[in-house]
Amino acid sequence: MAFELMAPLMFASLAVLLLLGYPVAFALAANGLLFAFIGFELGLLQPELLQALPQRLFGIMQNQLLLAIPFFTFMGLILERSGMAEDLLDTIGQLFGPVRGGVAYAVIFVGALLAAATGVIAASVIAMGLISLPIMLRYGYSRRLSTGVICASGTLAQIIPPSIVLIVLADVLGASVGDMYLGALGPAAVLVSLLALYVALASWFNPEAAPALPPTARTLASWPLYRHALFVMMPPLVLIFLV
């Protein structure tokens, strides 16, 4: 077997392991070790390369920059267990309720806010999708628009700081995490604005696809609504500034 075939075969083997349901961490480790031994047997790799494995493991565990990843994941689980995503979606949905496409705007806003608070596509964003999709379909939203907005807003954590992807890129490139965050603020704002613009255009050209909430669904109004919105938005905003 030629050395050039190792990479595509490793990729195909990893895809098979993931499709079989093995956890990602174990699939990556087993796939790498399997092809390492195959390379040793075929003479494509040197066995001395395994001596660097313990050093690499301890080096990753001692990397202070990567310590942020489990803490961000833990923070996302806390937000999911607290039911904050549901409260945010309900309140912001009532704020935008009189506007056509209001629930879609709320999904985008809550997705951006939770992404900025957790840094990961955490279970809170998935819970938001599970909560918002039945609501959007109940009030007559197009199935295509509903699922598209939910999926798009669920990926905002990849670019909105503090993003774990940016942390990993900063570690690989040897760059400053702060510089990576500052560089991502502009594209993140543009992406959120484009998503909102798409919803606005979709609701303008096809009002039936994104109707406004009926008055019976808006249980809060005026000052009580603004006060409740400020109350539910305060914890994630505080987390953003703390990070």
C-alpha positions in Angstrom: 0.0 0.0 0.0 1.4 3.4 -1.0 1.9 6.0 1.7 -0.5 8.4 -0.2 -3.4 6.0 0.4 -3.0 6.2 4.2 -4.9 9.5 4.7 -8.0 8.6 2.6 -8.2 5.2 4.1 -8.0 6.7 7.6 -10.8 9.1 6.8 -13.0 6.3 5.5 -12.2 4.2 8.5 -13.1 7.0 10.8 -16.4 7.6 9.0 -17.3 3.9 9.4 -16.5 3.9 13.1 -18.6 7.0 13.7 -21.5 5.6 11.7 -21.3 2.4 13.9 -22.0 4.6 16.9 -18.7 4.7 18.7 -17.9 7.9 20.7 -15.8 10.4 18.7 -12.9 10.4 21.2 -12.5 6.6 21.1 -13.0 6.5 17.4 -10.3 9.0 16.7 -7.8 7.3 19.1 -8.5 3.8 17.9 -8.4 4.9 14.2 -5.0 6.6 14.7 -3.5 3.7 16.6 -4.8 1.1 14.1 -3.3 2.8 11.1 -0.1 3.5 13.0 0.4 -0.2 13.5 -0.5 -0.9 9.9 2.1 1.6 8.9 4.7 -0.1 11.1 3.9 -3.5 9.6 4.1 -2.2 6.0 7.3 -0.2 6.7 5.7 3.1 6.0 6.3 4.5 9.5 9.0 4.1 12.1 8.1 2.5 15.4 10.1 5.1 17.2 7.3 7.6 16.5 5.2 5.9 19.3 7.6 7.3 21.8 6.2 10.8 21.2 2.7 9.6 22.1 3.0 10.0 26.0 4.7 13.4 25.5 1.9 14.5 23.3 -0.8 13.4 25.7 0.7 15.1 28.7 1.5 18.2 26.6 -2.2 18.6 25.7 -3.3 18.1 29.3 -0.9 20.7 30.5 -2.0 23.3 27.8 -3.7 26.0 29.8 -5.4 27.5 26.8 -7.3 24.3 26.1 -8.6 24.2 29.7 -11.3 26.7 28.6 -13.0 24.0 26.5 -14.4 21.8 29.3 -15.4 24.9 31.3 -17.3 26.3 28.4 -19.0 22.9 27.9 -19.9 22.8 31.6 -21.4 26.3 31.4 -23.5 25.3 28.4 -24.9 22.3 30.4 -25.8 24.6 33.3 -27.7 26.9 30.9 -29.5 23.9 29.4 -30.5 22.4 32.8 -31.7 25.8 34.1 -34.2 26.1 31.3 -32.8 29.5 30.3 -33.2 28.7 26.6 -36.9 28.2 26.9 -37.4 31.4 28.9 -35.3 33.4 26.5 -37.2 32.1 23.5 -40.6 32.7 25.0 -39.8 36.2 26.1 -38.0 37.4 23.0 -40.6 35.8 20.9 -43.3 38.0 22.6 -41.1 41.0 22.1 -41.0 40.4 18.3 -44.5 38.9 18.3 -46.4 41.7 16.5 -43.8 41.6 13.6 -44.0 39.2 10.8 -41.3 36.6 11.3 -41.1 37.5 15.0 -40.5 34.0 16.2 -37.7 33.5 13.6 -36.1 36.7 14.8 -36.3 35.4 18.3 -34.6 32.1 17.4 -31.7 34.0 15.8 -31.3 36.3 18.7 -31.5 33.6 21.3 -29.1 31.4 19.3 -26.6 34.3 19.1 -27.0 35.1 22.8 -26.5 31.5 23.9 -23.6 31.1 21.6 -21.9 34.1 23.1 -22.6 32.7 26.6 -21.4 29.1 26.1 -18.9 29.1 23.2 -20.2 25.7 22.0 -23.1 24.3 20.1 -24.4 22.9 23.4 -27.5 21.1 24.5 -29.1 24.4 25.2 -29.1 25.3 21.5 -30.5 21.8 20.7 -33.2 22.3 23.3 -34.0 25.7 21.8 -34.6 23.9 18.5 -36.8 21.3 20.1 -38.8 24.0 21.8 -39.1 26.5 18.9 -39.9 24.2 16.0 -43.3 23.1 17.4 -44.1 26.7 18.3 -43.2 28.0 14.8 -45.2 25.2 13.1 -48.2 25.8 15.4 -48.5 29.4 14.4 -48.3 28.7 10.7 -44.6 29.1 9.9 -43.2 27.4 6.8 -41.5 24.1 7.7 -38.6 25.0 5.4 -38.1 28.4 6.9 -38.4 27.1 10.5 -35.9 24.3 10.2 -33.5 26.5 8.2 -33.5 29.3 10.8 -33.1 26.8 13.7 -30.2 25.0 12.1 -28.5 28.3 11.0 -28.8 29.9 14.5 -27.5 26.7 16.1 -24.2 27.0 14.3 -23.5 30.6 15.4 -21.4 29.4 18.3 -18.7 28.4 15.8 -17.9 32.1 15.1 -19.4 34.2 17.9 -16.8 34.7 20.7 -16.0 33.0 23.0 -15.9 30.2 20.4 -14.1 26.9 21.2 -13.2 26.7 17.5 -11.4 30.0 17.8 -9.6 28.7 21.0 -8.4 25.7 19.1 -7.3 27.8 16.1 -5.4 30.1 18.4 -3.6 27.2 20.0 -2.7 25.7 16.6 -1.6 28.9 15.0 0.1 30.2 18.1 -2.0 33.4 18.0 -3.6 35.4 20.8 -7.1 34.3 21.8 -8.0 38.0 22.3 -7.0 38.8 18.7 -9.0 35.9 17.4 -12.0 37.1 19.3 -11.7 40.7 18.0 -11.3 39.4 14.5 -14.4 37.3 14.8 -16.7 40.1 16.1 -17.2 41.7 12.7 -18.0 38.5 10.8 -20.3 37.3 13.6 -22.3 40.5 13.5 -22.5 40.3 9.7 -23.7 36.7 9.8 -26.4 37.4 12.4 -27.5 40.5 10.4 -27.7 38.4 7.2 -29.8 35.8 8.9 -32.2 38.4 10.1 -32.3 40.1 6.7 -33.1 36.7 5.1 -36.0 36.3 7.5 -37.2 39.8 6.7 -37.1 39.2 3.0 -38.8 35.8 3.3 -41.6 37.3 5.4 -42.0 40.2 3.0 -42.3 38.2 -0.2 -44.2 35.3 1.4 -46.2 36.6 4.4 -47.9 33.2 4.9 -44.5 31.6 5.6 -43.7 33.8 8.6 -46.9 35.3 10.2 -47.0 37.4 13.3 -48.0 35.9 16.6 -51.8 36.2 17.2 -52.8 38.5 20.1 -53.9 35.5 22.2 -50.3 34.2 22.2 -48.8 37.4 23.6 -49.5 37.1 27.3 -47.2 40.0 28.3 -47.2 43.5 27.1 -45.6 46.9 27.7 -43.6 47.3 30.9 -44.1 43.8 32.3 -42.8 42.3 29.1 -39.7 44.6 29.0 -39.0 43.9 32.7 -39.2 40.2 32.2 -37.0 40.3 29.1 -34.4 42.2 31.0 -34.5 39.7 33.8 -34.1 36.6 31.6 -31.3 38.3 29.5 -29.2 39.4 32.4 -27.5 36.0 33.3 -26.2 35.3 29.7 -25.1 38.9 29.3 -23.2 38.8 32.6 -21.5 35.6 31.5 -20.5 37.2 28.2 -18.8 40.1 30.0 -17.2 37.8 32.6 -15.6 35.7 29.8 
